Amino acid sequence: MEYKAKKNLIEVKNENSSLFIEVINKGLLRIYKKKNNTDLIELNDSPRRALFKVEETNDFIEFNIGDYKLIIDKELNFKLFKKEKYLTTFNFNHPFDDVEKRLYYQVNIKIDDKKDYVFGLGDKMSYLDKKGYFFASYNTDDPSHQDELFPSLYKSINYLLFSIDKSFFGLYFPSTYRYTYDIAKTNLDTVKVNNFNAQQDFFLILGKDVKEVTQNYSDLVGHPYMVRMKMLGYSQCRWSYENEEMVKDVFNKFKEYKLPLDYIHLDIHYMDGYRDFTIDKTRFKDMKKLTDTLKKEDVEVIAINDAAIKLDTNFDLYNMLEKNGLFSKLNDKTYINTVWPGESAFPNYADPKCQKLISEYAYKFIKENGISGLWCDMNEPASFNGPLPKDVDHSFNSRKLDHEEEHNVYGEHMVKSFVSVFTKDNIRPYIFTRAGLSTTPKYAFAWNGDNFSLWHHLRYSLTQNLSQSISNFMFNGVDIGGFGGDTTKELLIRWIEANLFMPFIRNHSSLNTKNQEPYAFDEEALNIYKKFLDVRYKFIPYLYNLVYEMNKKGSPIIRPMFYNYEDDDIAYTINDQYMVGIDLLIAPILNKDERFRQVYLPKGEWVNYFTNEKIKGGKFVVLHENLAESGYFIRNNTIIPMFENLLHIEKEKIDTLVLHIYGKKGKVKIYEDDGKSMDYLKDIYNIYEAKFDNEVLNFKFIYQNYHSPFKTLKVIYENKTYTFEFKEYTNLSIKGDNL
């Protein structure tokens, strides 16, 4: 056994093979027997300076970096330590033969079933802790999925977050091939990660706490992109608002009932025969006139587009792609399968020439029709005749690429095609997707696909979104009310209460199901729904601060309880509450007919948002939540930035900033820009700081390079409101009697 080191690469050898440790930085190591090919995804894995030390004995090699140590034995397995505390053992099994006589590779990680936790993997419909289950990463459109027994859903996020005796580290497997995860299912003390066609290769992500591990992981795969402020607003959708009259009716009813609304989404019926980027003129005679009319009222239209293109020699997009050989192929011919348009071909989105052509076509479509964003669906890719064969050819230039390697990244290549559709006009993209990888949030945000109007799907909506959030899909959401099946009045209300602070908030329902718009039931349901949407819109600047932190640092917007309270044993077991940033705790009712629930409030003091009651934390409390009530708690001694009286989010029209002070002191930094352009990349934004202590409020500019539309600053303190003129280039100090 021996080792050699060259710059940032250490090779440890025994008689049979080698183990490589590549030092990316102090929080990131790449460990492999043989590197996977990662040219289909973009990783920030260029080495940066990091100090490490290697020592050799007769029995092992010791590798040290920061607080961490790896002890590598003669079999090239290793133990991981943090500050001399043993965490786990990694075993690299030799390749096995499966029943088809193919080689598969396995990495085993030891855990303690009684005190350790395994999180991550993105959109799996399950509890936060994945122990005891088997999952697979293979993008799958399965509209009948019900629970954690379904191994694959729409996204393939090869990320595991381990908590070993409250010490965190992450593993990311950089491959687009299928992986499987036996998470202490076969053996209670072992996590087994298996894969074909890829090697024993992973990134080990380190950090002093779960926050640093998560941010280091996000640094590697790419921070989620900066969304428009308006995208924090409410979206209404149905499969389908299939004609102009239905869209106008939705808009008019929201206006009549003074319901906040920013986007109406069009599902597949707006298309001409389900052809992407076309309009059915019998249903929408003048789409541009419709979208312009809505935009004057500050409501915008988002249009779906599917992955496959209708086989139609009279369709110019099909002809352009076919003529240029830009469809995926089988046996050197365009591969055809059946999707919504009937017989359809699949663009080879991996090919930059295909991306460019479709981007130009999409740009023309959205400009001509006034469309504000693209909703990318069926991009697992899905088809009606089963998965695409493994040998479908996606090769481009000199790169050989079969479907087995492209499948999981197909959706990412699709959404990547559309980024320039928006950025060429200096507008932040509005692109969301059903399928994706850990690296996809650089280009698009996500929703979690076809859920159902079932109570246990409401419960899973929290853990699904939280798992997505810590897996780098930090701007995400589910279909409010459930997509399939008929929702009920009570279920719809509880769903909006529970998901009110999910970053992406959209009500969406399926064809041939009961309507579930806020006004679809009775006046009580309408009033409750409106009450909670009004709350959402008050918190827009608080949420936008978190969007900035997400894009700048890779910090999640919504967080499992343990993320903020990793020293708290109870926080690891909470699946029915979540944090929004560090100051807002959400504990909704998730079960039918319940009017009481047990809420866990971590240490500190908390303020009930609706009653202003102060409650000491570090304990469980029983909360009474009638149908019109939900458990929202503010961390005491906090300043929450808010807006007021909004029905739509148009940044340039918002002239009042509200500072709501909870407790006797607090501090907050507030990020502000124009909410929609790419100018923030040119440092055109403001950052304010507000501090409150001893009944003195200081408000000042930390950074100033954007002309703010704010004219009024309101301060809410002890149920009283104080109003001041908002002036740029001035600082504000308010004392004593003024508060």
Residue pairs with C-beta under 8 A, 6 or more apart in sequence:
1 12
1 13
1 14
1 59
1 60
1 61
1 74
2 12
2 13
2 56
3 10
3 11
3 12
3 13
3 54
3 56
3 61
4 10
4 11
4 13
5 11
5 54
7 47
8 22
8 23
8 24
8 47
8 50
9 20
9 21
9 22
9 23
10 20
10 21
10 22
10 23
10 52
10 54
10 63
11 18
11 19
11 20
12 18
12 19
12 20
12 21
12 61
12 72
12 76
13 19
14 74
14 75
14 76
17 33
17 76
18 33
18 76
19 31
19 32
19 33
19 72
19 76
19 78
19 92
20 30
20 31
20 32
20 33
20 35
21 29
21 30
21 31
21 63
21 70
22 29
22 30
22 31
22 32
22 47
23 29
23 47
23 50
23 52
23 65
24 30
24 45
24 46
24 47
24 48
24 50
24 203
24 220
25 47
25 48
25 49
25 50
26 50
26 51
26 65
26 66
26 206
27 66
27 205
27 206
27 207
27 212
27 213
27 216
28 45
28 203
28 204
28 205
28 206
28 216
28 219
28 220
29 65
29 203
29 204
29 206
30 45
30 201
30 202
30 203
30 204
31 90
31 201
31 202
31 203
31 204
32 199
32 200
32 201
32 202
33 76
33 92
33 199
33 200
33 201
34 199
34 200
34 201
35 199
35 201
36 173
36 174
36 175
36 198
36 199
36 201
38 45
38 174
38 175
39 399
40 176
40 350
40 401
40 405
40 406
40 409
40 413
41 174
41 176
41 409
41 412
41 437
41 439
42 222
42 439
42 442
43 174
43 220
43 221
43 222
43 439
44 219
44 220
44 221
44 222
45 203
45 220
50 65
51 65
52 63
52 64
52 65
53 63
53 64
53 65
54 61
54 62
54 63
54 64
55 61
55 62
55 64
56 62
59 73
59 74
60 71
60 72
60 73
60 74
61 71
61 72
62 69
62 70
62 71
62 72
63 69
63 70
63 72
64 70
65 206
66 206
67 82
67 83
67 208
68 80
68 81
68 82
68 206
69 80
69 81
69 82
69 84
70 78
70 79
70 80
70 81
71 78
71 79
71 81
72 78
73 79
75 92
76 92
77 89
77 90
77 91
77 92
78 89
78 90
79 86
79 87
79 88
79 89
79 90
80 86
80 87
80 88
80 89
80 90
80 169
80 204
81 87
82 167
82 169
85 165
85 167
87 164
87 165
87 167
87 169
88 109
88 110
88 111
88 162
88 164
89 109
89 110
90 107
90 108
90 109
91 107
91 108
91 109
91 110
92 106
92 107
92 108
92 200
93 105
93 106
93 107
93 108
95 103
95 104
95 105
96 103
96 104
96 106
97 103
98 104
98 196
102 196
103 196
104 194
104 195
104 196
105 194
105 195
105 196
105 198
105 199
105 200
106 192
106 193
106 194
106 200
107 192
107 193
107 200
107 202
108 190
108 191
108 192
108 193
109 162
109 171
109 190
109 191
109 193
110 189
110 190
110 191
111 118
111 131
111 162
111 164
111 184
111 189
111 190
111 191
112 164
112 165
112 189
113 131
113 184
113 188
113 189
115 165
116 131
116 162
116 163
116 164
116 165
117 128
117 129
117 131
117 162
117 163
117 562
117 572
118 129
118 130
118 131
118 160
118 161
118 162
118 163
118 183
118 184
118 191
119 128
119 129
119 130
119 160
119 161
119 162
119 163
119 467
119 470
119 560
120 130
120 157
120 159
120 160
120 161
120 170
120 467
120 470
120 471
121 130
121 135
121 137
121 157
121 159
121 160
121 181
121 467
121 471
122 155
122 156
122 157
122 159
122 438
122 467
122 468
122 471
122 473
123 153
123 154
123 155
123 157
123 446
123 448
123 449
123 464
123 467
123 468
123 473
124 130
124 135
124 148
124 153
124 464
124 467
125 145
125 146
125 147
125 148
125 150
125 153
125 457
125 460
125 464
126 133
126 135
126 147
126 148
126 460
126 463
126 464
126 467
127 148
127 463
127 575
128 463
128 466
128 467
128 560
128 575
129 572
129 573
130 160
130 181
130 183
131 183
131 184
132 183
132 184
132 185
133 148
133 183
133 185
134 151
134 180
134 181
134 182
134 183
134 185
135 151
135 152
135 180
135 181
135 183
136 151
136 152
136 178
136 179
136 180
136 181
137 152
137 156
137 157
137 158
137 178
137 179
137 180
137 181
137 408
138 152
138 156
138 178
138 407
138 408
139 152
139 154
139 155
139 156
139 380
139 381
139 407
139 408
139 410
139 411
139 435
140 152
140 153
140 154
140 380
141 154
141 378
141 380
141 382
141 434
141 449
141 450
142 150
142 152
142 153
143 450
143 484
145 153
145 450
146 452
146 454
146 456
147 456
147 460
151 180
153 448
153 449
154 380
154 411
154 434
154 435
154 436
154 448
154 449
155 435
155 436
155 437
155 440
155 446
155 468
155 473
156 176
156 178
156 179
156 408
156 436
156 437
157 436
157 437
157 438
157 468
157 471
157 472
157 473
158 172
158 173
158 174
158 175
158 179
158 437
158 438
159 170
159 171
159 172
159 173
159 217
159 438
159 471
159 472
160 170
160 171
160 181
160 183
160 191
160 193
161 168
161 169
161 170
161 210
161 213
161 214
161 217
161 470
161 471
162 168
162 169
162 170
162 171
163 210
163 562
163 566
163 572
166 566
166 567
168 207
168 209
168 210
168 213
168 566
169 204
169 205
169 206
169 207
169 213
170 203
170 204
170 205
170 213
170 214
170 216
170 217
171 193
171 202
171 203
171 204
171 205
172 202
172 203
172 205
172 217
172 220
172 221
172 438
173 179
173 193
173 195
173 198
173 201
173 202
173 203
174 201
174 202
174 203
175 195
175 198
175 201
176 405
176 406
176 407
176 408
176 409
176 437
177 195
177 196
177 197
177 198
177 404
177 405
177 408
178 195
178 196
178 404
178 407
178 408
179 193
179 194
179 195
179 198
180 193
180 194
180 195
181 191
181 192
181 193
181 194
182 190
182 191
182 192
182 193
182 194
183 191
184 190
184 191
186 192
193 202
197 404
197 405
203 220
205 213
205 216
205 217
205 220
206 213
206 216
207 213
207 214
207 215
207 216
209 566
210 562
210 563
210 566
211 555
211 563
214 470
214 554
214 555
214 556
214 563
215 553
215 554
215 555
217 472
217 554
218 224
218 472
218 474
218 553
218 554
218 555
219 554
221 438
221 439
221 441
221 442
221 472
222 439
222 441
222 442
222 472
223 441
223 442
223 550
223 551
223 552
223 553
223 554
224 441
224 442
224 445
224 472
224 473
224 474
224 475
224 550
224 551
224 554
225 428
225 429
225 441
225 442
225 443
225 444
225 445
225 551
226 428
226 547
226 548
226 551
226 680
227 428
227 430
227 445
227 475
227 547
228 427
228 428
228 430
228 675
228 676
229 540
229 544
229 547
229 649
229 651
229 675
229 676
230 262
230 263
230 300
230 648
230 649
230 650
230 651
230 675
230 676
231 262
231 263
231 430
231 445
231 475
231 504
232 503
232 505
232 540
232 543
232 544
232 547
232 649
233 260
233 261
233 262
233 263
233 505
233 537
233 540
233 648
233 649
234 259
234 260
234 261
234 262
234 263
234 505
234 506
234 507
234 533
234 536
234 537
235 261
235 262
235 263
235 264
235 265
235 302
235 504
235 505
235 506
235 507
236 250
236 254
236 261
236 263
236 264
236 265
236 506
236 507
236 517
237 264
237 265
237 267
237 479
237 506
237 507
237 508
237 509
238 267
238 508
238 509
238 515
238 517
239 267
239 268
239 269
239 483
239 508
239 509
239 510
239 511
240 266
240 267
240 268
240 269
240 270
240 511
241 247
241 250
241 264
241 265
241 266
241 267
241 269
242 267
242 269
242 270
242 283
243 269
243 283
243 284
244 283
244 284
244 285
244 290
247 264
247 266
247 290
247 294
247 301
248 290
250 264
250 517
251 261
251 264
251 294
251 297
251 299
253 259
253 517
253 519
254 260
254 261
254 299
254 518
255 297
257 518
257 519
257 526
257 530
258 530
258 647
259 518
259 519
259 529
259 530
259 533
259 647
260 533
260 534
260 536
260 537
260 646
260 647
260 648
261 299
261 647
261 648
262 298
262 299
262 300
262 648
262 649
263 299
263 300
263 301
263 302
263 372
263 373
263 506
264 294
264 299
264 300
264 301
264 302
265 301
265 302
265 303
265 304
265 375
265 506
265 508
266 301
266 302
266 303
266 304
267 304
268 274
268 304
268 306
268 340
269 280
269 283
270 279
270 280
270 283
270 284
270 287
270 303
270 304
271 278
271 279
271 280
272 278
272 279
272 280
272 281
273 280
273 310
273 312
273 341
274 306
274 310
274 339
274 340
274 341
274 342
275 309
275 310
275 312
275 315
275 317
275 341
276 305
276 306
276 309
276 310
276 317
277 305
277 317
277 361
277 362
277 365
278 315
278 365
279 287
279 369
284 290
287 369
287 370
287 371
288 368
288 369
288 370
290 301
290 370
291 300
291 301
291 369
291 370
291 371
291 372
292 370
294 300
294 301
295 370
297 648
298 647
298 648
298 649
298 650
298 653
299 648
300 372
300 373
301 370
301 371
301 372
302 371
302 372
302 373
302 374
302 375
302 430
303 366
303 369
303 371
303 373
303 374
303 375
304 374
304 375
304 376
304 377
305 362
305 374
305 375
305 376
305 377
306 339
306 340
306 376
306 377
306 378
306 379
307 339
307 346
307 347
307 349
307 376
307 377
307 378
307 379
307 380
307 381
307 382
307 410
307 411
307 414
308 337
308 339
308 340
308 341
308 344
308 345
308 346
308 347
308 378
308 381
308 383
309 315
309 317
309 318
309 321
309 327
309 341
309 344
309 345
309 346
309 347
310 318
310 341
310 342
310 343
310 344
311 318
311 336
311 341
311 342
311 343
311 344
311 345
312 318
312 341
313 319
317 358
317 361
318 345
320 326
320 357
320 361
321 327
321 345
321 347
321 354
321 357
321 358
322 334
322 345
324 353
324 354
324 357
326 347
326 348
326 351
326 353
326 354
326 357
327 334
327 335
327 345
327 346
327 347
327 348
328 334
328 335
328 345
328 346
328 347
328 348
328 388
328 392
328 393
328 394
328 403
329 335
329 348
329 392
329 393
330 389
330 391
330 392
330 393
332 393
334 345
335 345
335 346
335 388
335 389
335 392
335 393
336 343
336 344
336 345
337 343
337 344
337 346
337 383
337 384
337 385
337 388
338 344
338 383
338 384
338 385
339 378
339 382
339 383
339 384
340 378
344 383
346 381
346 388
346 392
347 354
347 358
347 414
348 354
348 394
348 396
349 355
349 358
349 410
349 413
349 414
349 416
349 417
350 394
350 396
350 399
350 401
350 406
350 409
350 410
350 413
351 394
351 396
351 397
352 396
353 396
354 396
354 417
355 413
355 416
355 417
356 417
358 417
358 418
359 417
359 418
359 420
359 421
362 374
362 417
362 418
362 421
363 420
363 421
363 424
365 371
366 372
366 374
366 421
372 430
373 429
373 430
373 431
373 432
374 418
374 421
374 430
374 431
374 432
375 432
376 411
376 414
376 415
376 418
376 431
376 432
376 433
376 434
376 435
376 444
377 433
377 434
378 434
379 410
379 411
379 414
379 415
379 433
379 434
379 435
380 407
380 410
380 411
380 434
380 435
381 388
381 407
381 410
381 411
381 435
387 407
388 403
388 407
389 403
390 402
390 403
390 404
391 402
391 403
391 404
392 402
392 403
393 401
393 402
393 403
394 401
394 402
394 403
394 406
394 410
395 401
406 413
408 437
409 437
410 435
411 433
411 434
411 435
411 436
411 437
411 440
412 433
412 435
412 436
412 437
412 439
412 440
412 443
414 433
415 431
415 433
415 436
415 440
415 443
415 444
416 443
418 429
418 431
418 443
418 444
419 429
419 431
419 443
421 429
422 428
422 429
422 430
422 431
423 429
423 678
426 677
426 678
426 679
427 676
427 677
427 678
428 676
428 677
428 678
429 443
429 444
431 443
431 444
431 445
432 444
432 445
432 446
432 447
432 504
433 440
433 444
433 445
433 446
434 446
434 447
434 449
436 444
436 446
436 473
438 471
438 472
439 472
440 446
440 473
441 472
441 473
441 474
441 475
445 473
445 475
445 476
445 503
445 504
446 468
446 473
446 475
446 476
446 504
447 476
447 477
447 478
447 479
447 504
447 506
448 461
448 464
448 465
448 468
448 476
448 477
448 478
448 479
450 479
450 483
450 484
450 510
451 457
451 460
451 461
451 478
451 479
451 482
451 483
451 484
452 482
452 483
452 484
452 485
453 481
453 482
453 483
453 484
453 485
453 486
453 487
453 488
453 491
453 509
453 513
453 516
454 482
454 485
455 491
455 590
455 591
455 592
457 482
458 482
458 491
458 494
458 495
458 498
458 590
459 575
459 576
459 590
459 591
461 478
461 495
461 498
461 499
461 502
462 498
462 499
462 575
462 576
462 577
462 578
462 590
463 575
464 478
465 476
465 477
465 478
465 499
465 502
465 558
465 578
466 558
466 559
466 560
466 578
468 474
468 476
469 476
469 556
469 557
469 558
469 559
470 556
470 559
470 560
470 563
472 554
474 503
474 550
474 554
474 555
474 556
474 557
474 558
475 503
475 504
475 547
475 550
475 557
476 502
476 503
476 504
477 499
477 502
477 503
477 504
477 505
477 506
478 499
478 502
479 506
479 507
479 508
479 509
480 492
480 495
480 496
480 499
480 505
480 506
480 507
480 508
481 487
481 491
481 492
481 495
481 496
481 507
481 508
481 509
481 516
482 491
482 495
482 509
482 516
483 508
483 509
483 510
484 510
484 513
485 510
485 513
486 513
486 514
487 495
487 509
487 513
487 514
487 516
489 521
489 522
489 524
489 525
490 592
490 593
490 627
491 592
492 516
492 520
492 521
492 525
492 529
493 525
493 528
493 529
493 627
493 628
494 588
494 589
494 590
496 507
496 518
496 529
496 532
496 533
497 532
497 588
497 589
497 630
498 586
498 588
498 589
498 590
498 630
499 505
500 532
500 533
500 535
500 536
500 586
500 630
501 536
501 539
501 543
501 558
501 578
501 580
501 584
501 586
502 558
503 543
503 547
503 557
503 558
505 536
507 516
507 517
507 518
509 515
509 516
514 520
518 525
518 526
518 529
518 530
518 533
519 525
519 526
524 627
524 628
527 628
528 627
528 628
531 628
532 630
535 609
535 632
537 643
537 646
537 647
537 649
538 642
538 643
538 644
538 646
538 658
539 584
539 640
539 642
540 642
540 643
540 646
540 649
541 641
541 642
541 643
541 657
541 670
541 672
542 580
542 581
542 583
542 584
542 640
542 641
542 642
543 557
543 580
544 671
544 675
545 581
545 641
545 668
545 669
545 670
545 671
546 555
546 557
546 580
546 581
547 557
548 671
549 555
549 557
549 581
550 556
550 557
556 563
557 580
557 581
558 578
558 579
558 580
559 578
559 579
559 580
559 581
560 571
560 574
560 578
560 579
561 568
561 571
561 572
561 574
561 577
561 578
561 579
561 600
561 602
562 568
562 571
562 572
562 574
563 579
564 571
564 579
564 582
564 602
565 571
565 602
565 603
568 602
568 603
570 600
571 600
571 602
574 600
576 587
576 588
576 590
576 597
577 585
577 586
577 587
577 599
577 600
577 631
578 585
578 586
579 585
579 586
580 586
582 635
583 634
583 635
583 638
583 640
584 632
584 633
584 634
584 635
584 640
585 601
585 602
585 606
585 631
585 632
585 633
585 634
585 635
586 630
586 631
586 632
587 597
587 599
587 600
587 623
587 630
587 631
587 632
587 633
588 625
588 630
588 631
589 595
589 597
589 625
589 630
589 631
590 597
594 625
595 624
595 625
595 626
595 627
596 622
596 623
596 624
596 625
597 622
597 623
597 625
597 631
598 620
598 621
598 622
598 623
599 620
599 621
599 622
599 623
599 631
599 633
600 619
600 620
601 615
601 616
601 617
601 618
601 619
601 620
601 621
601 633
602 617
602 618
603 617
603 618
604 617
604 618
604 635
604 636
605 614
605 615
605 616
605 617
605 635
605 636
605 637
605 663
606 614
606 615
606 616
606 617
606 633
606 634
606 635
606 636
607 613
607 614
607 615
607 633
607 634
607 635
607 636
607 662
607 663
608 614
608 615
608 631
608 632
608 633
609 632
609 633
609 634
610 629
610 632
612 719
614 636
615 621
615 633
623 631
625 631
634 640
634 662
635 662
636 662
636 663
637 662
637 663
637 664
637 665
637 666
638 661
638 662
638 663
638 666
638 668
639 659
639 660
639 661
639 662
639 666
639 667
639 668
639 690
639 692
640 659
640 660
640 662
640 668
641 657
641 658
641 659
641 660
641 668
641 670
641 690
642 657
642 658
642 659
642 660
643 654
643 656
643 657
643 658
644 656
644 658
644 714
646 654
649 675
651 674
651 675
651 676
651 709
652 674
652 675
652 709
653 709
654 709
654 710
655 709
655 710
655 711
655 712
656 710
656 711
656 712
656 713
656 714
656 726
657 670
657 710
657 712
657 713
657 714
657 726
658 713
658 714
658 715
658 716
659 668
659 690
659 697
659 699
659 713
659 714
659 715
659 716
660 716
661 692
661 697
661 715
661 716
661 717
664 692
664 693
664 694
664 695
665 692
665 693
665 694
666 690
666 691
666 692
667 689
667 690
667 691
667 692
668 689
668 690
669 687
669 688
669 689
669 702
670 687
670 688
670 689
670 690
671 685
671 686
671 687
672 685
672 686
672 687
672 688
672 706
672 708
672 710
673 679
673 680
673 684
673 685
673 686
673 706
674 680
674 684
674 706
679 685
679 706
683 705
684 705
684 706
685 703
685 705
685 706
686 701
686 703
686 704
686 705
686 706
686 708
687 701
687 702
687 703
687 704
688 699
688 700
688 701
688 702
689 698
689 699
689 700
689 701
689 702
690 697
690 698
690 699
691 697
691 698
692 698
692 717
695 735
695 736
695 739
696 733
696 734
696 735
696 736
697 715
697 732
697 733
697 734
697 739
698 731
698 732
698 733
699 713
699 731
699 732
699 733
699 734
700 731
700 732
701 728
701 729
701 731
704 728
704 729
707 728
708 726
708 728
710 726
711 725
711 726
712 723
712 724
712 725
712 726
713 723
713 724
713 725
713 726
713 732
714 721
714 722
714 723
714 724
715 721
715 722
715 723
715 724
715 734
715 739
716 722
717 739
722 734
722 738
722 739
724 732
724 734
